[in-house]
Amino acid sequence: MFGKKKKKIEISGPSNFEHRVHTGFDPQEQKFTGLPQQWHSLLADTANRPKPMVDPSCITPIQLAPMKV
């Protein structure tokens, strides 16, 4: 019932980590930026997909501003 308190295991952080790819998304162009060349073919088909339906009540005025023409 009242045993010894278990010691917390210490886990170190990653070592020799290298962040080789810096990607981003351009909301104006609706495209990813900084992707490796190999990834472009994977995302090429996404342009033909229909846009997801979004509940308008979830969009804030700040998010709505870039969408206005």
PQR file of N, CA, C, O and H, with PARSE charges and radii, in Angstrom:
ATOM      1  N   MET A   1       0.815  -1.184   0.000 -0.4000 1.5000
ATOM      2  CA  MET A   1       0.000   0.000   0.000 -0.0000 2.0000
ATOM      3  C   MET A   1       0.864   1.256   0.000  0.5500 1.7000
ATOM      4  O   MET A   1       0.722   2.096  -0.889 -0.5500 1.4000
ATOM      5  N   PHE A   2       1.748   1.401   0.968 -0.4000 1.5000
ATOM      6  CA  PHE A   2       2.639   2.555   1.022 -0.0000 2.0000
ATOM      7  C   PHE A   2       4.052   2.073   0.740  0.5500 1.7000
ATOM      8  O   PHE A   2       4.817   1.800   1.665 -0.5500 1.4000
ATOM      9  H   PHE A   2       1.864   0.719   1.690  0.4000 1.0000
ATOM     10  N   GLY A   3       4.394   1.971  -0.523 -0.4000 1.5000
ATOM     11  CA  GLY A   3       5.726   1.509  -0.894 -0.0000 2.0000
ATOM     12  C   GLY A   3       6.650   2.684  -1.159  0.5500 1.7000
ATOM     13  O   GLY A   3       6.296   3.843  -0.947 -0.5500 1.4000
ATOM     14  H   GLY A   3       3.772   2.192  -1.275  0.4000 1.0000
ATOM     15  N   LYS A   4       7.845   2.350  -1.629 -0.4000 1.5000
ATOM     16  CA  LYS A   4       8.805   3.389  -1.984 -0.0000 2.0000
ATOM     17  C   LYS A   4       8.309   4.161  -3.201  0.5500 1.7000
ATOM     18  O   LYS A   4       7.672   3.604  -4.095 -0.5500 1.4000
ATOM     19  H   LYS A   4       8.132   1.407  -1.801  0.4000 1.0000
ATOM     20  N   LYS A   5       8.611   5.443  -3.213 -0.4000 1.5000
ATOM     21  CA  LYS A   5       8.240   6.272  -4.355 -0.0000 2.0000
ATOM     22  C   LYS A   5       9.166   5.931  -5.525  0.5500 1.7000
ATOM     23  O   LYS A   5      10.386   5.891  -5.366 -0.5500 1.4000
ATOM     24  H   LYS A   5       9.128   5.896  -2.487  0.4000 1.0000
ATOM     25  N   LYS A   6       8.585   5.688  -6.688 -0.4000 1.5000
ATOM     26  CA  LYS A   6       9.379   5.336  -7.861 -0.0000 2.0000
ATOM     27  C   LYS A   6      10.149   6.555  -8.348  0.5500 1.7000
ATOM     28  O   LYS A   6       9.634   7.674  -8.340 -0.5500 1.4000
ATOM     29  H   LYS A   6       7.594   5.720  -6.817  0.4000 1.0000
ATOM     30  N   LYS A   7      11.388   6.326  -8.773 -0.4000 1.5000
ATOM     31  CA  LYS A   7      12.206   7.408  -9.312 -0.0000 2.0000
ATOM     32  C   LYS A   7      11.749   7.733 -10.729  0.5500 1.7000
ATOM     33  O   LYS A   7      11.404   6.844 -11.508 -0.5500 1.4000
ATOM     34  H   LYS A   7      11.806   5.417  -8.780  0.4000 1.0000
ATOM     35  N   LYS A   8      11.753   9.014 -11.043 -0.4000 1.5000
ATOM     36  CA  LYS A   8      11.382   9.451 -12.380 -0.0000 2.0000
ATOM     37  C   LYS A   8      12.553   9.190 -13.323  0.5500 1.7000
ATOM     38  O   LYS A   8      13.692   9.555 -13.032 -0.5500 1.4000
ATOM     39  H   LYS A   8      12.033   9.737 -10.410  0.4000 1.0000
ATOM     40  N   ILE A   9      12.262   8.562 -14.445 -0.4000 1.5000
ATOM     41  CA  ILE A   9      13.302   8.264 -15.421 -0.0000 2.0000
ATOM     42  C   ILE A   9      13.702   9.561 -16.123  0.5500 1.7000
ATOM     43  O   ILE A   9      12.846  10.326 -16.567 -0.5500 1.4000
ATOM     44  H   ILE A   9      11.337   8.266 -14.682  0.4000 1.0000
ATOM     45  N   GLU A  10      14.998   9.798 -16.216 -0.4000 1.5000
ATOM     46  CA  GLU A  10      15.492  10.987 -16.904 -0.0000 2.0000
ATOM     47  C   GLU A  10      15.805  10.636 -18.351  0.5500 1.7000
ATOM     48  O   GLU A  10      16.594   9.732 -18.629 -0.5500 1.4000
ATOM     49  H   GLU A  10      15.694   9.176 -15.855  0.4000 1.0000
ATOM     50  N   ILE A  11      15.184  11.353 -19.255 -0.4000 1.5000
ATOM     51  CA  ILE A  11      15.409  11.140 -20.680 -0.0000 2.0000
ATOM     52  C   ILE A  11      16.066  12.396 -21.231  0.5500 1.7000
ATOM     53  O   ILE A  11      15.562  13.505 -21.054 -0.5500 1.4000
ATOM     54  H   ILE A  11      14.543  12.087 -19.030  0.4000 1.0000
ATOM     55  N   SER A  12      17.189  12.209 -21.895 -0.4000 1.5000
ATOM     56  CA  SER A  12      17.908  13.364 -22.434 -0.0000 2.0000
ATOM     57  C   SER A  12      17.269  13.829 -23.735  0.5500 1.7000
ATOM     58  O   SER A  12      16.494  13.107 -24.361 -0.5500 1.4000
ATOM     59  H   SER A  12      17.599  11.308 -22.038  0.4000 1.0000
ATOM     60  N   GLY A  13      17.607  15.030 -24.119 -0.4000 1.5000
ATOM     61  CA  GLY A  13      17.130  15.575 -25.382 -0.0000 2.0000
ATOM     62  C   GLY A  13      17.908  14.988 -26.544  0.5500 1.7000
ATOM     63  O   GLY A  13      18.887  14.273 -26.331 -0.5500 1.4000
ATOM     64  H   GLY A  13      18.238  15.617 -23.610  0.4000 1.0000
ATOM     65  N   PRO A  14      17.493  15.275 -27.771 -0.5600 1.5000
ATOM     66  CA  PRO A  14      18.206  14.752 -28.934  0.2800 2.0000
ATOM     67  C   PRO A  14      19.615  15.330 -29.017  0.5500 1.7000
ATOM     68  O   PRO A  14      19.857  16.465 -28.606 -0.5500 1.4000
ATOM     69  N   SER A  15      20.530  14.543 -29.549 -0.4000 1.5000
ATOM     70  CA  SER A  15      21.904  15.028 -29.720 -0.0000 2.0000
ATOM     71  C   SER A  15      22.245  15.029 -31.207  0.5500 1.7000
ATOM     72  O   SER A  15      21.761  14.186 -31.963 -0.5500 1.4000
ATOM     73  H   SER A  15      20.333  13.621 -29.883  0.4000 1.0000
ATOM     74  N   ASN A  16      23.069  15.967 -31.614 -0.4000 1.5000
ATOM     75  CA  ASN A  16      23.499  16.129 -33.007 -0.0000 2.0000
ATOM     76  C   ASN A  16      22.317  16.286 -33.962  0.5500 1.7000
ATOM     77  O   ASN A  16      22.340  15.755 -35.073 -0.5500 1.4000
ATOM     78  H   ASN A  16      23.461  16.652 -31.000  0.4000 1.0000
ATOM     79  N   PHE A  17      21.302  17.004 -33.539 -0.4000 1.5000
ATOM     80  CA  PHE A  17      20.122  17.216 -34.386 -0.0000 2.0000
ATOM     81  C   PHE A  17      20.438  18.228 -35.472  0.5500 1.7000
ATOM     82  O   PHE A  17      21.058  19.258 -35.206 -0.5500 1.4000
ATOM     83  H   PHE A  17      21.284  17.435 -32.637  0.4000 1.0000
ATOM     84  N   GLU A  18      20.018  17.940 -36.691 -0.4000 1.5000
ATOM     85  CA  GLU A  18      20.191  18.869 -37.809 -0.0000 2.0000
ATOM     86  C   GLU A  18      18.844  19.103 -38.467  0.5500 1.7000
ATOM     87  O   GLU A  18      18.187  18.156 -38.899 -0.5500 1.4000
ATOM     88  H   GLU A  18      19.515  17.103 -36.908  0.4000 1.0000
ATOM     89  N   HIS A  19      18.432  20.351 -38.545 -0.4000 1.5000
ATOM     90  CA  HIS A  19      17.186  20.711 -39.220 -0.0000 2.0000
ATOM     91  C   HIS A  19      17.571  21.129 -40.631  0.5500 1.7000
ATOM     92  O   HIS A  19      17.981  22.268 -40.854 -0.5500 1.4000
ATOM     93  H   HIS A  19      18.965  21.120 -38.194  0.4000 1.0000
ATOM     94  N   ARG A  20      17.442  20.218 -41.574 -0.4000 1.5000
ATOM     95  CA  ARG A  20      17.930  20.467 -42.932 -0.0000 2.0000
ATOM     96  C   ARG A  20      16.904  21.113 -43.848  0.5500 1.7000
ATOM     97  O   ARG A  20      17.269  21.704 -44.865 -0.5500 1.4000
ATOM     98  H   ARG A  20      17.109  19.293 -41.392  0.4000 1.0000
ATOM     99  N   VAL A  21      15.640  21.010 -43.507 -0.4000 1.5000
ATOM    100  CA  VAL A  21      14.593  21.553 -44.370 -0.0000 2.0000
ATOM    101  C   VAL A  21      13.786  22.579 -43.584  0.5500 1.7000
ATOM    102  O   VAL A  21      13.292  22.288 -42.494 -0.5500 1.4000
ATOM    103  H   VAL A  21      15.344  20.531 -42.681  0.4000 1.0000
ATOM    104  N   HIS A  22      13.656  23.767 -44.136 -0.4000 1.5000
ATOM    105  CA  HIS A  22      12.848  24.815 -43.516 -0.0000 2.0000
ATOM    106  C   HIS A  22      11.668  25.088 -44.440  0.5500 1.7000
ATOM    107  O   HIS A  22      11.824  25.723 -45.483 -0.5500 1.4000
ATOM    108  H   HIS A  22      14.056  24.003 -45.021  0.4000 1.0000
ATOM    109  N   THR A  23      10.506  24.614 -44.063 -0.4000 1.5000
ATOM    110  CA  THR A  23       9.328  24.764 -44.908 -0.0000 2.0000
ATOM    111  C   THR A  23       8.367  25.784 -44.318  0.5500 1.7000
ATOM    112  O   THR A  23       8.449  26.138 -43.142 -0.5500 1.4000
ATOM    113  H   THR A  23      10.379  24.098 -43.215  0.4000 1.0000
ATOM    114  N   GLY A  24       7.478  26.233 -45.144 -0.4000 1.5000
ATOM    115  CA  GLY A  24       6.449  27.160 -44.711 -0.0000 2.0000
ATOM    116  C   GLY A  24       5.263  27.057 -45.656  0.5500 1.7000
ATOM    117  O   GLY A  24       5.284  26.281 -46.611 -0.5500 1.4000
ATOM    118  H   GLY A  24       7.411  25.945 -46.099  0.4000 1.0000
ATOM    119  N   PHE A  25       4.234  27.841 -45.388 -0.4000 1.5000
ATOM    120  CA  PHE A  25       3.053  27.857 -46.251 -0.0000 2.0000
ATOM    121  C   PHE A  25       2.701  29.301 -46.545  0.5500 1.7000
ATOM    122  O   PHE A  25       2.551  30.113 -45.632 -0.5500 1.4000
ATOM    123  H   PHE A  25       4.216  28.472 -44.612  0.4000 1.0000
ATOM    124  N   ASP A  26       2.571  29.614 -47.817 -0.4000 1.5000
ATOM    125  CA  ASP A  26       2.200  30.958 -48.248 -0.0000 2.0000
ATOM    126  C   ASP A  26       0.687  30.993 -48.439  0.5500 1.7000
ATOM    127  O   ASP A  26       0.182  30.424 -49.407 -0.5500 1.4000
ATOM    128  H   ASP A  26       2.693  28.955 -48.559  0.4000 1.0000
ATOM    129  N   PRO A  27      -0.055  31.653 -47.531 -0.5600 1.5000
ATOM    130  CA  PRO A  27      -1.515  31.655 -47.650  0.2800 2.0000
ATOM    131  C   PRO A  27      -2.027  32.427 -48.869  0.5500 1.7000
ATOM    132  O   PRO A  27      -3.114  32.133 -49.369 -0.5500 1.4000
ATOM    133  N   GLN A  28      -1.270  33.396 -49.348 -0.4000 1.5000
ATOM    134  CA  GLN A  28      -1.690  34.154 -50.533 -0.0000 2.0000
ATOM    135  C   GLN A  28      -1.645  33.278 -51.786  0.5500 1.7000
ATOM    136  O   GLN A  28      -2.571  33.281 -52.597 -0.5500 1.4000
ATOM    137  H   GLN A  28      -0.387  33.634 -48.942  0.4000 1.0000
ATOM    138  N   GLU A  29      -0.548  32.528 -51.925 -0.4000 1.5000
ATOM    139  CA  GLU A  29      -0.363  31.659 -53.090 -0.0000 2.0000
ATOM    140  C   GLU A  29      -0.980  30.280 -52.886  0.5500 1.7000
ATOM    141  O   GLU A  29      -1.149  29.524 -53.842 -0.5500 1.4000
ATOM    142  H   GLU A  29       0.205  32.525 -51.266  0.4000 1.0000
ATOM    143  N   GLN A  30      -1.320  29.949 -51.623 -0.4000 1.5000
ATOM    144  CA  GLN A  30      -1.839  28.625 -51.273 -0.0000 2.0000
ATOM    145  C   GLN A  30      -0.848  27.530 -51.666  0.5500 1.7000
ATOM    146  O   GLN A  30      -1.235  26.487 -52.193 -0.5500 1.4000
ATOM    147  H   GLN A  30      -1.183  30.564 -50.846  0.4000 1.0000
ATOM    148  N   LYS A  31       0.451  27.787 -51.399 -0.4000 1.5000
ATOM    149  CA  LYS A  31       1.502  26.827 -51.743 -0.0000 2.0000
ATOM    150  C   LYS A  31       2.481  26.708 -50.589  0.5500 1.7000
ATOM    151  O   LYS A  31       2.646  27.632 -49.793 -0.5500 1.4000
ATOM    152  H   LYS A  31       0.765  28.635 -50.971  0.4000 1.0000
ATOM    153  N   PHE A  32       3.128  25.546 -50.514 -0.4000 1.5000
ATOM    154  CA  PHE A  32       4.195  25.335 -49.548 -0.0000 2.0000
ATOM    155  C   PHE A  32       5.482  25.911 -50.112  0.5500 1.7000
ATOM    156  O   PHE A  32       5.716  25.855 -51.319 -0.5500 1.4000
ATOM    157  H   PHE A  32       2.994  24.795 -51.160  0.4000 1.0000
ATOM    158  N   THR A  33       6.317  26.464 -49.242 -0.4000 1.5000
ATOM    159  CA  THR A  33       7.597  27.017 -49.669 -0.0000 2.0000
ATOM    160  C   THR A  33       8.723  26.260 -48.985  0.5500 1.7000
ATOM    161  O   THR A  33       8.565  25.779 -47.862 -0.5500 1.4000
ATOM    162  H   THR A  33       6.127  26.510 -48.262  0.4000 1.0000
ATOM    163  N   GLY A  34       9.862  26.154 -49.666 -0.4000 1.5000
ATOM    164  CA  GLY A  34      11.038  25.535 -49.085 -0.0000 2.0000
ATOM    165  C   GLY A  34      11.018  24.019 -49.043  0.5500 1.7000
ATOM    166  O   GLY A  34      11.796  23.414 -48.306 -0.5500 1.4000
ATOM    167  H   GLY A  34       9.990  26.545 -50.577  0.4000 1.0000
ATOM    168  N   LEU A  35      10.149  23.396 -49.816 -0.4000 1.5000
ATOM    169  CA  LEU A  35      10.090  21.933 -49.812 -0.0000 2.0000
ATOM    170  C   LEU A  35      11.180  21.350 -50.700  0.5500 1.7000
ATOM    171  O   LEU A  35      11.572  21.973 -51.686 -0.5500 1.4000
ATOM    172  H   LEU A  35       9.517  23.887 -50.416  0.4000 1.0000
ATOM    173  N   PRO A  36      11.674  20.162 -50.362 -0.5600 1.5000
ATOM    174  CA  PRO A  36      12.626  19.489 -51.249  0.2800 2.0000
ATOM    175  C   PRO A  36      11.958  19.143 -52.585  0.5500 1.7000
ATOM    176  O   PRO A  36      10.743  18.961 -52.649 -0.5500 1.4000
ATOM    177  N   GLN A  37      12.753  19.056 -53.634 -0.4000 1.5000
ATOM    178  CA  GLN A  37      12.230  18.782 -54.974 -0.0000 2.0000
ATOM    179  C   GLN A  37      11.445  17.468 -55.026  0.5500 1.7000
ATOM    180  O   GLN A  37      10.461  17.364 -55.757 -0.5500 1.4000
ATOM    181  H   GLN A  37      13.740  19.203 -53.582  0.4000 1.0000
ATOM    182  N   GLN A  38      11.877  16.463 -54.252 -0.4000 1.5000
ATOM    183  CA  GLN A  38      11.216  15.159 -54.271 -0.0000 2.0000
ATOM    184  C   GLN A  38       9.781  15.248 -53.755  0.5500 1.7000
ATOM    185  O   GLN A  38       8.953  14.415 -54.122 -0.5500 1.4000
ATOM    186  H   GLN A  38      12.676  16.547 -53.658  0.4000 1.0000
ATOM    187  N   TRP A  39       9.472  16.212 -52.932 -0.4000 1.5000
ATOM    188  CA  TRP A  39       8.153  16.313 -52.319 -0.0000 2.0000
ATOM    189  C   TRP A  39       7.130  16.985 -53.234  0.5500 1.7000
ATOM    190  O   TRP A  39       5.925  16.850 -53.018 -0.5500 1.4000
ATOM    191  H   TRP A  39      10.145  16.888 -52.633  0.4000 1.0000
ATOM    192  N   HIS A  40       7.592  17.698 -54.242 -0.4000 1.5000
ATOM    193  CA  HIS A  40       6.671  18.420 -55.118 -0.0000 2.0000
ATOM    194  C   HIS A  40       5.697  17.475 -55.821  0.5500 1.7000
ATOM    195  O   HIS A  40       4.521  17.805 -55.977 -0.5500 1.4000
ATOM    196  H   HIS A  40       8.570  17.808 -54.418  0.4000 1.0000
ATOM    197  N   SER A  41       6.176  16.303 -56.246 -0.4000 1.5000
ATOM    198  CA  SER A  41       5.286  15.364 -56.931 -0.0000 2.0000
ATOM    199  C   SER A  41       4.225  14.817 -55.982  0.5500 1.7000
ATOM    200  O   SER A  41       3.117  14.496 -56.412 -0.5500 1.4000
ATOM    201  H   SER A  41       7.131  16.035 -56.119  0.4000 1.0000
ATOM    202  N   LEU A  42       4.552  14.708 -54.701 -0.4000 1.5000
ATOM    203  CA  LEU A  42       3.577  14.215 -53.733 -0.0000 2.0000
ATOM    204  C   LEU A  42       2.443  15.208 -53.524  0.5500 1.7000
ATOM    205  O   LEU A  42       1.300  14.814 -53.294 -0.5500 1.4000
ATOM    206  H   LEU A  42       5.452  14.968 -54.352  0.4000 1.0000
ATOM    207  N   LEU A  43       2.757  16.483 -53.603 -0.4000 1.5000
ATOM    208  CA  LEU A  43       1.760  17.516 -53.351 -0.0000 2.0000
ATOM    209  C   LEU A  43       1.096  18.040 -54.624  0.5500 1.7000
ATOM    210  O   LEU A  43       0.167  18.844 -54.548 -0.5500 1.4000
ATOM    211  H   LEU A  43       3.686  16.804 -53.790  0.4000 1.0000
ATOM    212  N   ALA A  44       1.559  17.595 -55.787 -0.4000 1.5000
ATOM    213  CA  ALA A  44       1.005  18.100 -57.042 -0.0000 2.0000
ATOM    214  C   ALA A  44      -0.468  17.737 -57.189  0.5500 1.7000
ATOM    215  O   ALA A  44      -1.238  18.516 -57.750 -0.5500 1.4000
ATOM    216  H   ALA A  44       2.313  16.941 -55.849  0.4000 1.0000
ATOM    217  N   ASP A  45      -0.869  16.575 -56.698 -0.4000 1.5000
ATOM    218  CA  ASP A  45      -2.259  16.138 -56.835 -0.0000 2.0000
ATOM    219  C   ASP A  45      -3.200  16.892 -55.902  0.5500 1.7000
ATOM    220  O   ASP A  45      -4.412  16.881 -56.118 -0.5500 1.4000
ATOM    221  H   ASP A  45      -0.242  15.943 -56.242  0.4000 1.0000
ATOM    222  N   THR A  46      -2.678  17.536 -54.887 -0.4000 1.5000
ATOM    223  CA  THR A  46      -3.547  18.220 -53.926 -0.0000 2.0000
ATOM    224  C   THR A  46      -4.214  19.451 -54.530  0.5500 1.7000
ATOM    225  O   THR A  46      -5.226  19.918 -54.008 -0.5500 1.4000
ATOM    226  H   THR A  46      -1.693  17.545 -54.712  0.4000 1.0000
ATOM    227  N   ALA A  47      -3.666  19.982 -55.621 -0.4000 1.5000
ATOM    228  CA  ALA A  47      -4.267  21.158 -56.253 -0.0000 2.0000
ATOM    229  C   ALA A  47      -5.633  20.825 -56.845  0.5500 1.7000
ATOM    230  O   ALA A  47      -6.490  21.703 -56.954 -0.5500 1.4000
ATOM    231  H   ALA A  47      -2.844  19.602 -56.046  0.4000 1.0000
ATOM    232  N   ASN A  48      -5.845  19.571 -57.227 -0.4000 1.5000
ATOM    233  CA  ASN A  48      -7.108  19.162 -57.843 -0.0000 2.0000
ATOM    234  C   ASN A  48      -8.165  18.762 -56.823  0.5500 1.7000
ATOM    235  O   ASN A  48      -9.321  18.543 -57.185 -0.5500 1.4000
ATOM    236  H   ASN A  48      -5.149  18.858 -57.138  0.4000 1.0000
ATOM    237  N   ARG A  49      -7.788  18.666 -55.564 -0.4000 1.5000
ATOM    238  CA  ARG A  49      -8.737  18.270 -54.535 -0.0000 2.0000
ATOM    239  C   ARG A  49      -9.663  19.429 -54.192  0.5500 1.7000
ATOM    240  O   ARG A  49      -9.247  20.587 -54.227 -0.5500 1.4000
ATOM    241  H   ARG A  49      -6.849  18.843 -55.270  0.4000 1.0000
ATOM    242  N   PRO A  50     -10.913  19.128 -53.862 -0.5600 1.5000
ATOM    243  CA  PRO A  50     -11.807  20.209 -53.431  0.2800 2.0000
ATOM    244  C   PRO A  50     -11.379  20.751 -52.073  0.5500 1.7000
ATOM    245  O   PRO A  50     -10.848  20.018 -51.239 -0.5500 1.4000
ATOM    246  N   LYS A  51     -11.613  22.032 -51.862 -0.4000 1.5000
ATOM    247  CA  LYS A  51     -11.254  22.640 -50.585 -0.0000 2.0000
ATOM    248  C   LYS A  51     -12.174  22.104 -49.496  0.5500 1.7000
ATOM    249  O   LYS A  51     -13.351  21.849 -49.754 -0.5500 1.4000
ATOM    250  H   LYS A  51     -12.044  22.628 -52.539  0.4000 1.0000
ATOM    251  N   PRO A  52     -11.659  21.931 -48.290 -0.5600 1.5000
ATOM    252  CA  PRO A  52     -12.506  21.415 -47.211  0.2800 2.0000
ATOM    253  C   PRO A  52     -13.573  22.431 -46.819  0.5500 1.7000
ATOM    254  O   PRO A  52     -13.370  23.643 -46.905 -0.5500 1.4000
ATOM    255  N   MET A  53     -14.696  21.910 -46.394 -0.4000 1.5000
ATOM    256  CA  MET A  53     -15.771  22.790 -45.936 -0.0000 2.0000
ATOM    257  C   MET A  53     -15.451  23.226 -44.512  0.5500 1.7000
ATOM    258  O   MET A  53     -15.095  22.401 -43.671 -0.5500 1.4000
ATOM    259  H   MET A  53     -14.861  20.926 -46.325  0.4000 1.0000
ATOM    260  N   VAL A  54     -15.577  24.507 -44.243 -0.4000 1.5000
ATOM    261  CA  VAL A  54     -15.258  25.059 -42.935 -0.0000 2.0000
ATOM    262  C   VAL A  54     -16.503  25.722 -42.368  0.5500 1.7000
ATOM    263  O   VAL A  54     -17.233  26.412 -43.080 -0.5500 1.4000
ATOM    264  H   VAL A  54     -15.866  25.178 -44.926  0.4000 1.0000
ATOM    265  N   ASP A  55     -16.734  25.508 -41.101 -0.4000 1.5000
ATOM    266  CA  ASP A  55     -17.850  26.154 -40.421 -0.0000 2.0000
ATOM    267  C   ASP A  55     -17.531  27.644 -40.307  0.5500 1.7000
ATOM    268  O   ASP A  55     -16.573  28.006 -39.624 -0.5500 1.4000
ATOM    269  H   ASP A  55     -16.141  24.947 -40.523  0.4000 1.0000
ATOM    270  N   PRO A  56     -18.305  28.520 -40.955 -0.5600 1.5000
ATOM    271  CA  PRO A  56     -18.006  29.959 -40.931  0.2800 2.0000
ATOM    272  C   PRO A  56     -17.940  30.555 -39.532  0.5500 1.7000
ATOM    273  O   PRO A  56     -17.266  31.564 -39.322 -0.5500 1.4000
ATOM    274  N   SER A  57     -18.623  29.950 -38.581 -0.4000 1.5000
ATOM    275  CA  SER A  57     -18.595  30.498 -37.224 -0.0000 2.0000
ATOM    276  C   SER A  57     -17.250  30.265 -36.547  0.5500 1.7000
ATOM    277  O   SER A  57     -16.973  30.857 -35.503 -0.5500 1.4000
ATOM    278  H   SER A  57     -19.170  29.130 -38.751  0.4000 1.0000
ATOM    279  N   CYS A  58     -16.413  29.411 -37.128 -0.4000 1.5000
ATOM    280  CA  CYS A  58     -15.094  29.130 -36.545 -0.0000 2.0000
ATOM    281  C   CYS A  58     -14.022  30.083 -37.061  0.5500 1.7000
ATOM    282  O   CYS A  58     -12.905  30.083 -36.544 -0.5500 1.4000
ATOM    283  H   CYS A  58     -16.638  28.930 -37.975  0.4000 1.0000
ATOM    284  N   ILE A  59     -14.334  30.889 -38.061 -0.4000 1.5000
ATOM    285  CA  ILE A  59     -13.350  31.789 -38.653 -0.0000 2.0000
ATOM    286  C   ILE A  59     -13.394  33.126 -37.926  0.5500 1.7000
ATOM    287  O   ILE A  59     -14.457  33.731 -37.779 -0.5500 1.4000
ATOM    288  H   ILE A  59     -15.242  30.889 -38.481  0.4000 1.0000
ATOM    289  N   THR A  60     -12.227  33.582 -37.472 -0.4000 1.5000
ATOM    290  CA  THR A  60     -12.141  34.868 -36.785 -0.0000 2.0000
ATOM    291  C   THR A  60     -12.016  35.995 -37.812  0.5500 1.7000
ATOM    292  O   THR A  60     -11.638  35.732 -38.954 -0.5500 1.4000
ATOM    293  H   THR A  60     -11.364  33.092 -37.592  0.4000 1.0000
ATOM    294  N   PRO A  61     -12.320  37.240 -37.441 -0.5600 1.5000
ATOM    295  CA  PRO A  61     -12.170  38.363 -38.381  0.2800 2.0000
ATOM    296  C   PRO A  61     -10.744  38.504 -38.906  0.5500 1.7000
ATOM    297  O   PRO A  61     -10.547  38.913 -40.050 -0.5500 1.4000
ATOM    298  N   ILE A  62      -9.760  38.175 -38.094 -0.4000 1.5000
ATOM    299  CA  ILE A  62      -8.363  38.279 -38.531 -0.0000 2.0000
ATOM    300  C   ILE A  62      -8.076  37.249 -39.614  0.5500 1.7000
ATOM    301  O   ILE A  62      -7.363  37.548 -40.572 -0.5500 1.4000
ATOM    302  H   ILE A  62      -9.920  37.843 -37.165  0.4000 1.0000
ATOM    303  N   GLN A  63      -8.619  36.038 -39.480 -0.4000 1.5000
ATOM    304  CA  GLN A  63      -8.427  35.011 -40.496 -0.0000 2.0000
ATOM    305  C   GLN A  63      -9.210  35.344 -41.762  0.5500 1.7000
ATOM    306  O   GLN A  63      -8.809  34.951 -42.858 -0.5500 1.4000
ATOM    307  H   GLN A  63      -9.198  35.795 -38.702  0.4000 1.0000
ATOM    308  N   LEU A  64     -10.303  36.050 -41.623 -0.4000 1.5000
ATOM    309  CA  LEU A  64     -11.172  36.371 -42.749 -0.0000 2.0000
ATOM    310  C   LEU A  64     -10.600  37.482 -43.624  0.5500 1.7000
ATOM    311  O   LEU A  64     -10.868  37.510 -44.825 -0.5500 1.4000
ATOM    312  H   LEU A  64     -10.629  36.369 -40.733  0.4000 1.0000
ATOM    313  N   ALA A  65      -9.825  38.388 -43.057 -0.4000 1.5000
ATOM    314  CA  ALA A  65      -9.309  39.552 -43.786 -0.0000 2.0000
ATOM    315  C   ALA A  65      -8.547  39.172 -45.057  0.5500 1.7000
ATOM    316  O   ALA A  65      -8.817  39.775 -46.096 -0.5500 1.4000
ATOM    317  H   ALA A  65      -9.608  38.365 -42.081  0.4000 1.0000
ATOM    318  N   PRO A  66      -7.611  38.212 -45.048 -0.5600 1.5000
ATOM    319  CA  PRO A  66      -6.898  37.879 -46.290  0.2800 2.0000
ATOM    320  C   PRO A  66      -7.799  37.232 -47.345  0.5500 1.7000
ATOM    321  O   PRO A  66      -7.459  37.241 -48.528 -0.5500 1.4000
ATOM    322  N   MET A  67      -8.934  36.675 -46.941 -0.4000 1.5000
ATOM    323  CA  MET A  67      -9.828  36.006 -47.886 -0.0000 2.0000
ATOM    324  C   MET A  67     -10.681  36.992 -48.675  0.5500 1.7000
ATOM    325  O   MET A  67     -11.210  36.651 -49.732 -0.5500 1.4000
ATOM    326  H   MET A  67      -9.210  36.668 -45.980  0.4000 1.0000
ATOM    327  N   LYS A  68     -10.817  38.225 -48.160 -0.4000 1.5000
ATOM    328  CA  LYS A  68     -11.637  39.225 -48.844 -0.0000 2.0000
ATOM    329  C   LYS A  68     -10.904  39.758 -50.060  0.5500 1.7000
ATOM    330  O   LYS A  68      -9.688  39.943 -50.036 -0.5500 1.4000
ATOM    331  H   LYS A  68     -10.387  38.503 -47.301  0.4000 1.0000
ATOM    332  N   VAL A  69     -11.643  39.997 -51.105 -0.4000 1.5000
ATOM    333  CA  VAL A  69     -11.035  40.491 -52.343 -0.0000 2.0000
ATOM    334  C   VAL A  69     -11.265  41.970 -52.473  0.5500 1.7000
ATOM    335  O   VAL A  69     -10.831  42.579 -53.450 -0.5500 1.4000
ATOM    336  H   VAL A  69     -12.631  39.846 -51.124  0.4000 1.0000
TER
END
